[in-house]
Amino acid sequence: MAPLTLWLRNPVRRGLLMIVVATATAGFAMAAQGNIVTNYFEHDLGLNGPEFGYITAIREIPGFLLIFLTALFYRVSLPRLTAGALVLASCFVVSELVIAAVGCSFMLRIPDNCIERW
C-alpha cells in the first residue's frame, strides 16, 4: 500500500488517475444507457430497425437546431441578444401570470381543476 500512496502524492499522477477513472466510468455509463435504451425499444416496445431509426432521428433534431441557433447567436451583437433574451423572458413571465390568473398554470404545475376544464 505504501508505494501506491507515494505514487499518488504527485499531483500529475493523481490527476492522471482521476482522468482514467472518470473516462472509464463515463464510458461504462454511456454503454449501459445505450444498451438499456436499445433493449427497451426492442423488447418492451417491439420496435424494429426502421422504427428505432425514426426515433433516433427525432431525438437528434434538437442538436442540429442548436448548431444553427448558435451560429445565429454568433452573428447577433451582444446588446441585441441580451435585449431579445429579456423580451422573451418577460413574455414567458407575463404569459405565466395571465394563465395563473385564469387558474391553469401549465408551466409550474397542472391543478386538478385545470384538467377537468379541458
N, C-alpha and C positions, 0 to 999 in steps of 0.2 A: 504494500500500500504506500510505502514511503516514496518509491520512485514516481508513482503517479502524482502524488501531491507536489513533488519537486517539479515535475513536468508542467503541472497546471499553474504554478506560481508565475510563470512567464505570461504576460498579458496577450502576446501574439498567439501563443499556443492555446491559451484559454479561449480567445476569440475564434480561432480555427475550430476548436472542438464545438463551440456553440453554433457555428455556421454549419458544421457537418450534421449535428443533431437536428437543427432546425430544417435543413434540407431533407433529411431522411424522414422526419415526422410529417413535413408538408407533402412530400411525395406519397407517403403511405395514406395520408388523409385524402388526397385527391384521387388516388386509385380506388380507395374504399368507396368514396362517394360516387365515382363513375360506375363501379360495379353494382352498387345498390340501386342507382337510377336505372341502369340497363336491365337488371333483374326485375325491378318493379314494373317497368314498361312491358317487359316481355311476359312475365308470369302472371302478374295481377291484372294488368290492363289488357293483355292479349294483343299487343301491338307487334307488327312485323317490321321488316326493314324500311319500307317506304313511309309508313306512319311514324316510325321513330325519326326518320329523316325530316319529316314535316315539322315535328315538334321541336327538333334541334334547330331547324332553320328559323322557326318563330322565336326561339329563345335567343338567337344571335342578332336579331333585328335591332334591339336597343343598343348593342355595342356599335353597330355600324352608324346608327343615328348619333351616337355620342361622338364619333370621329368627325362627322360633318358639323355638329354643333360646336365642337372645339375649334375647328377651322373657322367657323363663322365668328366665334368669340375672339379669335386671334386677330381678325380683320377690324373689329369694332374697337373704338378707343375706350379707355378705362372709365372716364366720366360718363359716357353714354351707356356703357354696360352696367355701371352702378345705378344710374337713373332707371334703366329698364328693369333691373332686379328689384329696386324699391317699388316701382309701379306694379310689377307683377305680384310682389309680396303683399302690397296693400290691397290689391284686387282680391287675393285669396282671403285676407283677413275680413274685408268688407263682406264678401260673399258668405263667409262662415258666420258672421254676425247676423246677416239677414236670414240665413237658413236657421240659425239658432233661435232667432226671434219668432220664427214661424212654428218652431217646435221640433224640427227634424234636423239633426246635426250629423251629416254623413262623414265629415272629416274627423271629428273627435270620437263619436260613438253613434250607434243607432238605437234609440229608445224603442221600447215595445210599442208605444202608441204610434210611432212612425211607421212600423211595419203594417199595422192594422189599417192605416190610411191608404197605403198603396194597394 
